[in-house]
Amino acid sequence: MSDGTDNLVLEQLRRIRASQERSELDLAVLKARVSGLEQVTGQILTLMGTMNQRMDRFDERLGRIERRLDLAEA
């Protein structure tokens, strides 16, 4: 190959490498963001589970109150 062709090939390889490096950085950012979303989602699910448990206890207590006051239907 001539020097001009070698320079064109090297320039293209440099552009490809730069593009690949940008893609790798973008992928790293996306991985971090997805990881953060997974953590938040896990926290929300835990909170919802806790709230459901509390609501179940409230439901049980309300049922007992209704039975004691003869307000519950048989």
PDB file of N, CA, C, O and CB in Angstrom:
ATOM      1  N   MET A   1       0.841  -1.187   0.000  1.00  0.00           N
ATOM      2  CA  MET A   1       0.000   0.000   0.000  1.00  0.00           C
ATOM      3  C   MET A   1       0.881   1.244   0.000  1.00  0.00           C
ATOM      4  O   MET A   1       2.006   1.246   0.499  1.00  0.00           O
ATOM      5  CB  MET A   1      -0.954   0.002   1.219  1.00  0.00           C
ATOM      6  N   SER A   2       0.337   2.265  -0.563  1.00  0.00           N
ATOM      7  CA  SER A   2       1.080   3.536  -0.577  1.00  0.00           C
ATOM      8  C   SER A   2       0.889   4.249   0.752  1.00  0.00           C
ATOM      9  O   SER A   2       0.025   3.877   1.546  1.00  0.00           O
ATOM     10  CB  SER A   2       0.615   4.445  -1.753  1.00  0.00           C
ATOM     11  N   ASP A   3       1.687   5.263   0.988  1.00  0.00           N
ATOM     12  CA  ASP A   3       1.603   6.022   2.241  1.00  0.00           C
ATOM     13  C   ASP A   3       0.238   6.670   2.415  1.00  0.00           C
ATOM     14  O   ASP A   3      -0.275   6.748   3.531  1.00  0.00           O
ATOM     15  CB  ASP A   3       2.690   7.091   2.287  1.00  0.00           C
ATOM     16  N   GLY A   4      -0.357   7.138   1.311  1.00  0.00           N
ATOM     17  CA  GLY A   4      -1.675   7.763   1.388  1.00  0.00           C
ATOM     18  C   GLY A   4      -2.742   6.770   1.816  1.00  0.00           C
ATOM     19  O   GLY A   4      -3.618   7.101   2.615  1.00  0.00           O
ATOM     20  N   THR A   5      -2.672   5.563   1.291  1.00  0.00           N
ATOM     21  CA  THR A   5      -3.637   4.522   1.650  1.00  0.00           C
ATOM     22  C   THR A   5      -3.445   4.087   3.101  1.00  0.00           C
ATOM     23  O   THR A   5      -4.414   3.872   3.830  1.00  0.00           O
ATOM     24  CB  THR A   5      -3.499   3.311   0.709  1.00  0.00           C
ATOM     25  N   ASP A   6      -2.168   3.958   3.514  1.00  0.00           N
ATOM     26  CA  ASP A   6      -1.876   3.602   4.908  1.00  0.00           C
ATOM     27  C   ASP A   6      -2.458   4.639   5.861  1.00  0.00           C
ATOM     28  O   ASP A   6      -3.039   4.285   6.887  1.00  0.00           O
ATOM     29  CB  ASP A   6      -0.354   3.475   5.129  1.00  0.00           C
ATOM     30  N   ASN A   7      -2.306   5.910   5.527  1.00  0.00           N
ATOM     31  CA  ASN A   7      -2.820   6.986   6.381  1.00  0.00           C
ATOM     32  C   ASN A   7      -4.341   6.952   6.452  1.00  0.00           C
ATOM     33  O   ASN A   7      -4.914   7.194   7.515  1.00  0.00           O
ATOM     34  CB  ASN A   7      -2.351   8.351   5.863  1.00  0.00           C
ATOM     35  N   LEU A   8      -5.001   6.654   5.337  1.00  0.00           N
ATOM     36  CA  LEU A   8      -6.462   6.563   5.337  1.00  0.00           C
ATOM     37  C   LEU A   8      -6.938   5.410   6.207  1.00  0.00           C
ATOM     38  O   LEU A   8      -7.906   5.545   6.956  1.00  0.00           O
ATOM     39  CB  LEU A   8      -6.988   6.394   3.910  1.00  0.00           C
ATOM     40  N   VAL A   9      -6.257   4.281   6.106  1.00  0.00           N
ATOM     41  CA  VAL A   9      -6.630   3.119   6.917  1.00  0.00           C
ATOM     42  C   VAL A   9      -6.409   3.421   8.398  1.00  0.00           C
ATOM     43  O   VAL A   9      -7.266   3.119   9.229  1.00  0.00           O
ATOM     44  CB  VAL A   9      -5.817   1.870   6.493  1.00  0.00           C
ATOM     45  N   LEU A  10      -5.271   4.011   8.725  1.00  0.00           N
ATOM     46  CA  LEU A  10      -4.999   4.356  10.129  1.00  0.00           C
ATOM     47  C   LEU A  10      -6.016   5.354  10.659  1.00  0.00           C
ATOM     48  O   LEU A  10      -6.463   5.232  11.800  1.00  0.00           O
ATOM     49  CB  LEU A  10      -3.584   4.928  10.278  1.00  0.00           C
ATOM     50  N   GLU A  11      -6.383   6.322   9.862  1.00  0.00           N
ATOM     51  CA  GLU A  11      -7.383   7.315  10.274  1.00  0.00           C
ATOM     52  C   GLU A  11      -8.729   6.645  10.538  1.00  0.00           C
ATOM     53  O   GLU A  11      -9.398   6.957  11.524  1.00  0.00           O
ATOM     54  CB  GLU A  11      -7.538   8.410   9.196  1.00  0.00           C
ATOM     55  N   GLN A  12      -9.121   5.735   9.670  1.00  0.00           N
ATOM     56  CA  GLN A  12     -10.383   5.018   9.864  1.00  0.00           C
ATOM     57  C   GLN A  12     -10.329   4.156  11.130  1.00  0.00           C
ATOM     58  O   GLN A  12     -11.297   4.093  11.888  1.00  0.00           O
ATOM     59  CB  GLN A  12     -10.698   4.139   8.633  1.00  0.00           C
ATOM     60  N   LEU A  13      -9.203   3.503  11.346  1.00  0.00           N
ATOM     61  CA  LEU A  13      -9.045   2.687  12.559  1.00  0.00           C
ATOM     62  C   LEU A  13      -9.113   3.557  13.811  1.00  0.00           C
ATOM     63  O   LEU A  13      -9.692   3.140  14.814  1.00  0.00           O
ATOM     64  CB  LEU A  13      -7.709   1.916  12.523  1.00  0.00           C
ATOM     65  N   ARG A  14      -8.547   4.732  13.776  1.00  0.00           N
ATOM     66  CA  ARG A  14      -8.621   5.660  14.921  1.00  0.00           C
ATOM     67  C   ARG A  14     -10.065   6.089  15.177  1.00  0.00           C
ATOM     68  O   ARG A  14     -10.500   6.163  16.326  1.00  0.00           O
ATOM     69  CB  ARG A  14      -7.735   6.908  14.670  1.00  0.00           C
ATOM     70  N   ARG A  15     -10.795   6.365  14.119  1.00  0.00           N
ATOM     71  CA  ARG A  15     -12.209   6.743  14.270  1.00  0.00           C
ATOM     72  C   ARG A  15     -13.021   5.590  14.848  1.00  0.00           C
ATOM     73  O   ARG A  15     -13.874   5.786  15.714  1.00  0.00           O
ATOM     74  CB  ARG A  15     -12.801   7.177  12.913  1.00  0.00           C
ATOM     75  N   ILE A  16     -12.744   4.395  14.359  1.00  0.00           N
ATOM     76  CA  ILE A  16     -13.456   3.217  14.881  1.00  0.00           C
ATOM     77  C   ILE A  16     -13.148   3.039  16.365  1.00  0.00           C
ATOM     78  O   ILE A  16     -14.045   2.774  17.165  1.00  0.00           O
ATOM     79  CB  ILE A  16     -13.063   1.935  14.091  1.00  0.00           C
ATOM     80  N   ARG A  17     -11.873   3.185  16.727  1.00  0.00           N
ATOM     81  CA  ARG A  17     -11.478   3.032  18.130  1.00  0.00           C
ATOM     82  C   ARG A  17     -12.151   4.098  18.998  1.00  0.00           C
ATOM     83  O   ARG A  17     -12.632   3.791  20.089  1.00  0.00           O
ATOM     84  CB  ARG A  17      -9.940   3.120  18.272  1.00  0.00           C
ATOM     85  N   ALA A  18     -12.189   5.336  18.529  1.00  0.00           N
ATOM     86  CA  ALA A  18     -12.820   6.419  19.289  1.00  0.00           C
ATOM     87  C   ALA A  18     -14.318   6.139  19.456  1.00  0.00           C
ATOM     88  O   ALA A  18     -14.882   6.354  20.529  1.00  0.00           O
ATOM     89  CB  ALA A  18     -12.598   7.788  18.583  1.00  0.00           C
ATOM     90  N   SER A  19     -14.945   5.665  18.399  1.00  0.00           N
ATOM     91  CA  SER A  19     -16.367   5.343  18.475  1.00  0.00           C
ATOM     92  C   SER A  19     -16.615   4.209  19.460  1.00  0.00           C
ATOM     93  O   SER A  19     -17.581   4.238  20.223  1.00  0.00           O
ATOM     94  CB  SER A  19     -16.906   4.968  17.093  1.00  0.00           C
ATOM     95  N   GLN A  20     -15.743   3.216  19.438  1.00  0.00           N
ATOM     96  CA  GLN A  20     -15.876   2.090  20.352  1.00  0.00           C
ATOM     97  C   GLN A  20     -15.696   2.545  21.798  1.00  0.00           C
ATOM     98  O   GLN A  20     -16.422   2.096  22.684  1.00  0.00           O
ATOM     99  CB  GLN A  20     -14.857   0.996  20.007  1.00  0.00           C
ATOM    100  N   GLU A  21     -14.744   3.424  22.038  1.00  0.00           N
ATOM    101  CA  GLU A  21     -14.521   3.930  23.396  1.00  0.00           C
ATOM    102  C   GLU A  21     -15.744   4.706  23.891  1.00  0.00           C
ATOM    103  O   GLU A  21     -16.127   4.577  25.054  1.00  0.00           O
ATOM    104  CB  GLU A  21     -13.264   4.831  23.438  1.00  0.00           C
ATOM    105  N   ARG A  22     -16.363   5.513  23.013  1.00  0.00           N
ATOM    106  CA  ARG A  22     -17.577   6.243  23.403  1.00  0.00           C
ATOM    107  C   ARG A  22     -18.703   5.259  23.731  1.00  0.00           C
ATOM    108  O   ARG A  22     -19.452   5.447  24.691  1.00  0.00           O
ATOM    109  CB  ARG A  22     -18.022   7.213  22.271  1.00  0.00           C
ATOM    110  N   SER A  23     -18.805   4.218  22.924  1.00  0.00           N
ATOM    111  CA  SER A  23     -19.845   3.207  23.164  1.00  0.00           C
ATOM    112  C   SER A  23     -19.617   2.499  24.496  1.00  0.00           C
ATOM    113  O   SER A  23     -20.568   2.227  25.230  1.00  0.00           O
ATOM    114  CB  SER A  23     -19.872   2.176  22.017  1.00  0.00           C
ATOM    115  N   GLU A  24     -18.372   2.206  24.803  1.00  0.00           N
ATOM    116  CA  GLU A  24     -18.052   1.553  26.079  1.00  0.00           C
ATOM    117  C   GLU A  24     -18.404   2.460  27.255  1.00  0.00           C
ATOM    118  O   GLU A  24     -18.932   1.993  28.264  1.00  0.00           O
ATOM    119  CB  GLU A  24     -16.559   1.174  26.132  1.00  0.00           C
ATOM    120  N   LEU A  25     -18.114   3.751  27.127  1.00  0.00           N
ATOM    121  CA  LEU A  25     -18.464   4.695  28.187  1.00  0.00           C
ATOM    122  C   LEU A  25     -19.982   4.794  28.352  1.00  0.00           C
ATOM    123  O   LEU A  25     -20.498   4.803  29.469  1.00  0.00           O
ATOM    124  CB  LEU A  25     -17.872   6.082  27.886  1.00  0.00           C
ATOM    125  N   ASP A  26     -20.681   4.868  27.225  1.00  0.00           N
ATOM    126  CA  ASP A  26     -22.148   4.921  27.281  1.00  0.00           C
ATOM    127  C   ASP A  26     -22.709   3.671  27.952  1.00  0.00           C
ATOM    128  O   ASP A  26     -23.637   3.756  28.757  1.00  0.00           O
ATOM    129  CB  ASP A  26     -22.738   5.071  25.863  1.00  0.00           C
ATOM    130  N   LEU A  27     -22.146   2.516  27.619  1.00  0.00           N
ATOM    131  CA  LEU A  27     -22.607   1.261  28.204  1.00  0.00           C
ATOM    132  C   LEU A  27     -22.363   1.244  29.716  1.00  0.00           C
ATOM    133  O   LEU A  27     -23.207   0.776  30.480  1.00  0.00           O
ATOM    134  CB  LEU A  27     -21.900   0.068  27.536  1.00  0.00           C
ATOM    135  N   ALA A  28     -21.210   1.755  30.139  1.00  0.00           N
ATOM    136  CA  ALA A  28     -20.908   1.816  31.575  1.00  0.00           C
ATOM    137  C   ALA A  28     -21.919   2.705  32.297  1.00  0.00           C
ATOM    138  O   ALA A  28     -22.372   2.372  33.392  1.00  0.00           O
ATOM    139  CB  ALA A  28     -19.472   2.341  31.808  1.00  0.00           C
ATOM    140  N   VAL A  29     -22.269   3.828  31.687  1.00  0.00           N
ATOM    141  CA  VAL A  29     -23.257   4.739  32.283  1.00  0.00           C
ATOM    142  C   VAL A  29     -24.615   4.044  32.370  1.00  0.00           C
ATOM    143  O   VAL A  29     -25.296   4.125  33.392  1.00  0.00           O
ATOM    144  CB  VAL A  29     -23.372   6.053  31.454  1.00  0.00           C
ATOM    145  N   LEU A  30     -24.998   3.370  31.308  1.00  0.00           N
ATOM    146  CA  LEU A  30     -26.286   2.664  31.310  1.00  0.00           C
ATOM    147  C   LEU A  30     -26.320   1.560  32.359  1.00  0.00           C
ATOM    148  O   LEU A  30     -27.340   1.370  33.022  1.00  0.00           O
ATOM    149  CB  LEU A  30     -26.569   2.073  29.931  1.00  0.00           C
ATOM    150  N   LYS A  31     -25.229   0.837  32.516  1.00  0.00           N
ATOM    151  CA  LYS A  31     -25.168  -0.206  33.541  1.00  0.00           C
ATOM    152  C   LYS A  31     -25.362   0.392  34.931  1.00  0.00           C
ATOM    153  O   LYS A  31     -26.089  -0.161  35.756  1.00  0.00           O
ATOM    154  CB  LYS A  31     -23.826  -0.958  33.469  1.00  0.00           C
ATOM    155  N   ALA A  32     -24.713   1.516  35.182  1.00  0.00           N
ATOM    156  CA  ALA A  32     -24.854   2.169  36.489  1.00  0.00           C
ATOM    157  C   ALA A  32     -26.291   2.621  36.717  1.00  0.00           C
ATOM    158  O   ALA A  32     -26.825   2.481  37.817  1.00  0.00           O
ATOM    159  CB  ALA A  32     -23.899   3.371  36.600  1.00  0.00           C
ATOM    160  N   ARG A  33     -26.913   3.163  35.672  1.00  0.00           N
ATOM    161  CA  ARG A  33     -28.299   3.634  35.809  1.00  0.00           C
ATOM    162  C   ARG A  33     -29.251   2.468  36.044  1.00  0.00           C
ATOM    163  O   ARG A  33     -30.150   2.571  36.879  1.00  0.00           O
ATOM    164  CB  ARG A  33     -28.730   4.418  34.555  1.00  0.00           C
ATOM    165  N   VAL A  34     -29.075   1.373  35.334  1.00  0.00           N
ATOM    166  CA  VAL A  34     -29.937   0.204  35.523  1.00  0.00           C
ATOM    167  C   VAL A  34     -29.751  -0.371  36.923  1.00  0.00           C
ATOM    168  O   VAL A  34     -30.716  -0.790  37.564  1.00  0.00           O
ATOM    169  CB  VAL A  34     -29.636  -0.873  34.459  1.00  0.00           C
ATOM    170  N   SER A  35     -28.514  -0.389  37.389  1.00  0.00           N
ATOM    171  CA  SER A  35     -28.249  -0.872  38.741  1.00  0.00           C
ATOM    172  C   SER A  35     -28.985  -0.010  39.772  1.00  0.00           C
ATOM    173  O   SER A  35     -29.565  -0.529  40.725  1.00  0.00           O
ATOM    174  CB  SER A  35     -26.730  -0.873  39.026  1.00  0.00           C
ATOM    175  N   GLY A  36     -28.957   1.300  39.572  1.00  0.00           N
ATOM    176  CA  GLY A  36     -29.680   2.198  40.477  1.00  0.00           C
ATOM    177  C   GLY A  36     -31.177   1.943  40.442  1.00  0.00           C
ATOM    178  O   GLY A  36     -31.838   1.947  41.481  1.00  0.00           O
ATOM    179  N   LEU A  37     -31.712   1.722  39.249  1.00  0.00           N
ATOM    180  CA  LEU A  37     -33.142   1.422  39.131  1.00  0.00           C
ATOM    181  C   LEU A  37     -33.495   0.110  39.820  1.00  0.00           C
ATOM    182  O   LEU A  37     -34.546   0.001  40.453  1.00  0.00           O
ATOM    183  CB  LEU A  37     -33.552   1.363  37.660  1.00  0.00           C
ATOM    184  N   GLU A  38     -32.626  -0.880  39.701  1.00  0.00           N
ATOM    185  CA  GLU A  38     -32.869  -2.156  40.370  1.00  0.00           C
ATOM    186  C   GLU A  38     -32.900  -1.986  41.882  1.00  0.00           C
ATOM    187  O   GLU A  38     -33.729  -2.588  42.564  1.00  0.00           O
ATOM    188  CB  GLU A  38     -31.800  -3.175  39.980  1.00  0.00           C
ATOM    189  N   GLN A  39     -31.996  -1.167  42.401  1.00  0.00           N
ATOM    190  CA  GLN A  39     -31.976  -0.930  43.844  1.00  0.00           C
ATOM    191  C   GLN A  39     -33.250  -0.233  44.305  1.00  0.00           C
ATOM    192  O   GLN A  39     -33.850  -0.622  45.307  1.00  0.00           O
ATOM    193  CB  GLN A  39     -30.753  -0.095  44.231  1.00  0.00           C
ATOM    194  N   VAL A  40     -33.660   0.794  43.574  1.00  0.00           N
ATOM    195  CA  VAL A  40     -34.873   1.534  43.941  1.00  0.00           C
ATOM    196  C   VAL A  40     -36.091   0.626  43.842  1.00  0.00           C
ATOM    197  O   VAL A  40     -36.963   0.653  44.711  1.00  0.00           O
ATOM    198  CB  VAL A  40     -35.054   2.776  43.037  1.00  0.00           C
ATOM    199  N   THR A  41     -36.152  -0.179  42.783  1.00  0.00           N
ATOM    200  CA  THR A  41     -37.274  -1.101  42.609  1.00  0.00           C
ATOM    201  C   THR A  41     -37.332  -2.086  43.768  1.00  0.00           C
ATOM    202  O   THR A  41     -38.409  -2.379  44.287  1.00  0.00           O
ATOM    203  CB  THR A  41     -37.157  -1.856  41.271  1.00  0.00           C
ATOM    204  N   GLY A  42     -36.175  -2.595  44.172  1.00  0.00           N
ATOM    205  CA  GLY A  42     -36.136  -3.509  45.316  1.00  0.00           C
ATOM    206  C   GLY A  42     -36.626  -2.842  46.589  1.00  0.00           C
ATOM    207  O   GLY A  42     -37.345  -3.457  47.376  1.00  0.00           O
ATOM    208  N   GLN A  43     -36.243  -1.591  46.796  1.00  0.00           N
ATOM    209  CA  GLN A  43     -36.683  -0.860  47.984  1.00  0.00           C
ATOM    210  C   GLN A  43     -38.193  -0.636  47.946  1.00  0.00           C
ATOM    211  O   GLN A  43     -38.865  -0.754  48.970  1.00  0.00           O
ATOM    212  CB  GLN A  43     -35.946   0.489  48.093  1.00  0.00           C
ATOM    213  N   ILE A  44     -38.717  -0.318  46.784  1.00  0.00           N
ATOM    214  CA  ILE A  44     -40.157  -0.088  46.652  1.00  0.00           C
ATOM    215  C   ILE A  44     -40.923  -1.379  46.930  1.00  0.00           C
ATOM    216  O   ILE A  44     -41.939  -1.364  47.624  1.00  0.00           O
ATOM    217  CB  ILE A  44     -40.499   0.449  45.242  1.00  0.00           C
ATOM    218  N   LEU A  45     -40.436  -2.491  46.388  1.00  0.00           N
ATOM    219  CA  LEU A  45     -41.108  -3.773  46.619  1.00  0.00           C
ATOM    220  C   LEU A  45     -41.082  -4.150  48.095  1.00  0.00           C
ATOM    221  O   LEU A  45     -42.060  -4.676  48.626  1.00  0.00           O
ATOM    222  CB  LEU A  45     -40.452  -4.880  45.785  1.00  0.00           C
ATOM    223  N   THR A  46     -39.966  -3.881  48.750  1.00  0.00           N
ATOM    224  CA  THR A  46     -39.872  -4.154  50.186  1.00  0.00           C
ATOM    225  C   THR A  46     -40.874  -3.300  50.960  1.00  0.00           C
ATOM    226  O   THR A  46     -41.561  -3.791  51.856  1.00  0.00           O
ATOM    227  CB  THR A  46     -38.439  -3.891  50.696  1.00  0.00           C
ATOM    228  N   LEU A  47     -40.949  -2.023  50.607  1.00  0.00           N
ATOM    229  CA  LEU A  47     -41.890  -1.114  51.266  1.00  0.00           C
ATOM    230  C   LEU A  47     -43.327  -1.568  51.040  1.00  0.00           C
ATOM    231  O   LEU A  47     -44.139  -1.548  51.965  1.00  0.00           O
ATOM    232  CB  LEU A  47     -41.703   0.324  50.752  1.00  0.00           C
ATOM    233  N   MET A  48     -43.641  -1.976  49.819  1.00  0.00           N
ATOM    234  CA  MET A  48     -45.000  -2.438  49.528  1.00  0.00           C
ATOM    235  C   MET A  48     -45.329  -3.694  50.325  1.00  0.00           C
ATOM    236  O   MET A  48     -46.454  -3.847  50.801  1.00  0.00           O
ATOM    237  CB  MET A  48     -45.167  -2.708  48.027  1.00  0.00           C
ATOM    238  N   GLY A  49     -44.372  -4.585  50.474  1.00  0.00           N
ATOM    239  CA  GLY A  49     -44.588  -5.786  51.278  1.00  0.00           C
ATOM    240  C   GLY A  49     -44.880  -5.436  52.725  1.00  0.00           C
ATOM    241  O   GLY A  49     -45.768  -6.021  53.344  1.00  0.00           O
ATOM    242  N   THR A  50     -44.137  -4.487  53.262  1.00  0.00           N
ATOM    243  CA  THR A  50     -44.352  -4.043  54.637  1.00  0.00           C
ATOM    244  C   THR A  50     -45.732  -3.415  54.785  1.00  0.00           C
ATOM    245  O   THR A  50     -46.436  -3.672  55.761  1.00  0.00           O
ATOM    246  CB  THR A  50     -43.263  -3.043  55.059  1.00  0.00           C
ATOM    247  N   MET A  51     -46.115  -2.592  53.813  1.00  0.00           N
ATOM    248  CA  MET A  51     -47.432  -1.950  53.867  1.00  0.00           C
ATOM    249  C   MET A  51     -48.555  -2.986  53.776  1.00  0.00           C
ATOM    250  O   MET A  51     -49.568  -2.866  54.464  1.00  0.00           O
ATOM    251  CB  MET A  51     -47.572  -0.918  52.732  1.00  0.00           C
ATOM    252  N   ASN A  52     -48.378  -3.994  52.934  1.00  0.00           N
ATOM    253  CA  ASN A  52     -49.386  -5.051  52.828  1.00  0.00           C
ATOM    254  C   ASN A  52     -49.535  -5.812  54.136  1.00  0.00           C
ATOM    255  O   ASN A  52     -50.650  -6.152  54.530  1.00  0.00           O
ATOM    256  CB  ASN A  52     -49.027  -6.016  51.706  1.00  0.00           C
ATOM    257  N   GLN A  53     -48.429  -6.082  54.810  1.00  0.00           N
ATOM    258  CA  GLN A  53     -48.489  -6.753  56.107  1.00  0.00           C
ATOM    259  C   GLN A  53     -49.248  -5.905  57.114  1.00  0.00           C
ATOM    260  O   GLN A  53     -50.082  -6.419  57.860  1.00  0.00           O
ATOM    261  CB  GLN A  53     -47.078  -7.055  56.626  1.00  0.00           C
ATOM    262  N   ARG A  54     -48.965  -4.617  57.140  1.00  0.00           N
ATOM    263  CA  ARG A  54     -49.662  -3.731  58.078  1.00  0.00           C
ATOM    264  C   ARG A  54     -51.147  -3.667  57.772  1.00  0.00           C
ATOM    265  O   ARG A  54     -51.972  -3.687  58.685  1.00  0.00           O
ATOM    266  CB  ARG A  54     -49.061  -2.326  58.036  1.00  0.00           C
ATOM    267  N   MET A  55     -51.494  -3.591  56.489  1.00  0.00           N
ATOM    268  CA  MET A  55     -52.913  -3.541  56.118  1.00  0.00           C
ATOM    269  C   MET A  55     -53.624  -4.841  56.501  1.00  0.00           C
ATOM    270  O   MET A  55     -54.781  -4.818  56.922  1.00  0.00           O
ATOM    271  CB  MET A  55     -53.064  -3.280  54.604  1.00  0.00           C
ATOM    272  N   ASP A  56     -52.931  -5.972  56.356  1.00  0.00           N
ATOM    273  CA  ASP A  56     -53.517  -7.247  56.777  1.00  0.00           C
ATOM    274  C   ASP A  56     -53.801  -7.240  58.279  1.00  0.00           C
ATOM    275  O   ASP A  56     -54.849  -7.713  58.719  1.00  0.00           O
ATOM    276  CB  ASP A  56     -52.578  -8.419  56.418  1.00  0.00           C
ATOM    277  N   ARG A  57     -52.867  -6.705  59.062  1.00  0.00           N
ATOM    278  CA  ARG A  57     -53.089  -6.623  60.509  1.00  0.00           C
ATOM    279  C   ARG A  57     -54.249  -5.689  60.832  1.00  0.00           C
ATOM    280  O   ARG A  57     -55.057  -5.989  61.710  1.00  0.00           O
ATOM    281  CB  ARG A  57     -51.815  -6.145  61.221  1.00  0.00           C
ATOM    282  N   PHE A  58     -54.341  -4.550  60.125  1.00  0.00           N
ATOM    283  CA  PHE A  58     -55.469  -3.641  60.330  1.00  0.00           C
ATOM    284  C   PHE A  58     -56.790  -4.339  60.004  1.00  0.00           C
ATOM    285  O   PHE A  58     -57.781  -4.175  60.716  1.00  0.00           O
ATOM    286  CB  PHE A  58     -55.306  -2.375  59.463  1.00  0.00           C
ATOM    287  N   ASP A  59     -56.793  -5.111  58.931  1.00  0.00           N
ATOM    288  CA  ASP A  59     -58.001  -5.836  58.532  1.00  0.00           C
ATOM    289  C   ASP A  59     -58.410  -6.848  59.604  1.00  0.00           C
ATOM    290  O   ASP A  59     -59.590  -6.984  59.928  1.00  0.00           O
ATOM    291  CB  ASP A  59     -57.776  -6.551  57.186  1.00  0.00           C
ATOM    292  N   GLU A  60     -57.422  -7.551  60.143  1.00  0.00           N
ATOM    293  CA  GLU A  60     -57.723  -8.505  61.214  1.00  0.00           C
ATOM    294  C   GLU A  60     -58.280  -7.791  62.441  1.00  0.00           C
ATOM    295  O   GLU A  60     -59.258  -8.244  63.036  1.00  0.00           O
ATOM    296  CB  GLU A  60     -56.465  -9.300  61.593  1.00  0.00           C
ATOM    297  N   ARG A  61     -57.660  -6.680  62.817  1.00  0.00           N
ATOM    298  CA  ARG A  61     -58.117  -5.938  63.991  1.00  0.00           C
ATOM    299  C   ARG A  61     -59.522  -5.387  63.772  1.00  0.00           C
ATOM    300  O   ARG A  61     -60.354  -5.442  64.678  1.00  0.00           O
ATOM    301  CB  ARG A  61     -57.146  -4.795  64.314  1.00  0.00           C
ATOM    302  N   LEU A  62     -59.796  -4.859  62.581  1.00  0.00           N
ATOM    303  CA  LEU A  62     -61.122  -4.336  62.291  1.00  0.00           C
ATOM    304  C   LEU A  62     -62.159  -5.454  62.350  1.00  0.00           C
ATOM    305  O   LEU A  62     -63.266  -5.246  62.847  1.00  0.00           O
ATOM    306  CB  LEU A  62     -61.144  -3.656  60.915  1.00  0.00           C
ATOM    307  N   GLY A  63     -61.811  -6.632  61.849  1.00  0.00           N
ATOM    308  CA  GLY A  63     -62.721  -7.779  61.923  1.00  0.00           C
ATOM    309  C   GLY A  63     -63.044  -8.144  63.366  1.00  0.00           C
ATOM    310  O   GLY A  63     -64.193  -8.433  63.699  1.00  0.00           O
ATOM    311  N   ARG A  64     -62.022  -8.128  64.221  1.00  0.00           N
ATOM    312  CA  ARG A  64     -62.265  -8.431  65.639  1.00  0.00           C
ATOM    313  C   ARG A  64     -63.166  -7.386  66.277  1.00  0.00           C
ATOM    314  O   ARG A  64     -64.058  -7.727  67.054  1.00  0.00           O
ATOM    315  CB  ARG A  64     -60.940  -8.514  66.407  1.00  0.00           C
ATOM    316  N   ILE A  65     -62.945  -6.125  65.959  1.00  0.00           N
ATOM    317  CA  ILE A  65     -63.774  -5.045  66.512  1.00  0.00           C
ATOM    318  C   ILE A  65     -65.220  -5.208  66.058  1.00  0.00           C
ATOM    319  O   ILE A  65     -66.145  -5.069  66.858  1.00  0.00           O
ATOM    320  CB  ILE A  65     -63.230  -3.658  66.084  1.00  0.00           C
ATOM    321  N   GLU A  66     -65.416  -5.503  64.771  1.00  0.00           N
ATOM    322  CA  GLU A  66     -66.778  -5.673  64.241  1.00  0.00           C
ATOM    323  C   GLU A  66     -67.469  -6.857  64.925  1.00  0.00           C
ATOM    324  O   GLU A  66     -68.656  -6.786  65.241  1.00  0.00           O
ATOM    325  CB  GLU A  66     -66.746  -5.887  62.698  1.00  0.00           C
ATOM    326  N   ARG A  67     -66.728  -7.937  65.151  1.00  0.00           N
ATOM    327  CA  ARG A  67     -67.339  -9.090  65.811  1.00  0.00           C
ATOM    328  C   ARG A  67     -67.715  -8.763  67.260  1.00  0.00           C
ATOM    329  O   ARG A  67     -68.788  -9.148  67.726  1.00  0.00           O
ATOM    330  CB  ARG A  67     -66.383 -10.293  65.772  1.00  0.00           C
ATOM    331  N   ARG A  68     -66.838  -8.059  67.965  1.00  0.00           N
ATOM    332  CA  ARG A  68     -67.131  -7.707  69.348  1.00  0.00           C
ATOM    333  C   ARG A  68     -68.321  -6.782  69.476  1.00  0.00           C
ATOM    334  O   ARG A  68     -69.061  -6.855  70.458  1.00  0.00           O
ATOM    335  CB  ARG A  68     -65.935  -7.071  69.978  1.00  0.00           C
ATOM    336  N   LEU A  69     -68.517  -5.910  68.495  1.00  0.00           N
ATOM    337  CA  LEU A  69     -69.645  -4.966  68.537  1.00  0.00           C
ATOM    338  C   LEU A  69     -70.862  -5.521  67.785  1.00  0.00           C
ATOM    339  O   LEU A  69     -71.856  -4.822  67.587  1.00  0.00           O
ATOM    340  CB  LEU A  69     -69.227  -3.606  67.932  1.00  0.00           C
ATOM    341  N   ASP A  70     -70.768  -6.768  67.379  1.00  0.00           N
ATOM    342  CA  ASP A  70     -71.841  -7.421  66.626  1.00  0.00           C
ATOM    343  C   ASP A  70     -72.203  -6.624  65.376  1.00  0.00           C
ATOM    344  O   ASP A  70     -73.379  -6.507  65.034  1.00  0.00           O
ATOM    345  CB  ASP A  70     -73.080  -7.599  67.510  1.00  0.00           C
ATOM    346  N   LEU A  71     -71.208  -6.083  64.699  1.00  0.00           N
ATOM    347  CA  LEU A  71     -71.419  -5.350  63.477  1.00  0.00           C
ATOM    348  C   LEU A  71     -71.144  -6.207  62.238  1.00  0.00           C
ATOM    349  O   LEU A  71     -71.546  -5.856  61.130  1.00  0.00           O
ATOM    350  CB  LEU A  71     -70.548  -4.122  63.464  1.00  0.00           C
ATOM    351  N   ALA A  72     -70.460  -7.322  62.437  1.00  0.00           N
ATOM    352  CA  ALA A  72     -70.090  -8.186  61.314  1.00  0.00           C
ATOM    353  C   ALA A  72     -71.270  -9.039  60.899  1.00  0.00           C
ATOM    354  O   ALA A  72     -72.021  -9.535  61.739  1.00  0.00           O
ATOM    355  CB  ALA A  72     -68.893  -9.076  61.679  1.00  0.00           C
ATOM    356  N   GLU A  73     -71.431  -9.210  59.570  1.00  0.00           N
ATOM    357  CA  GLU A  73     -72.470 -10.084  59.074  1.00  0.00           C
ATOM    358  C   GLU A  73     -72.004 -11.531  59.185  1.00  0.00           C
ATOM    359  O   GLU A  73     -70.828 -11.833  58.980  1.00  0.00           O
ATOM    360  CB  GLU A  73     -72.838  -9.730  57.618  1.00  0.00           C
ATOM    361  N   ALA A  74     -72.911 -12.397  59.503  1.00  0.00           N
ATOM    362  CA  ALA A  74     -72.556 -13.805  59.705  1.00  0.00           C
ATOM    363  C   ALA A  74     -72.337 -14.532  58.417  1.00  0.00           C
ATOM    364  O   ALA A  74     -72.032 -15.725  58.425  1.00  0.00           O
ATOM    365  CB  ALA A  74     -73.615 -14.504  60.487  1.00  0.00           C
TER     366      ALA A  74
END
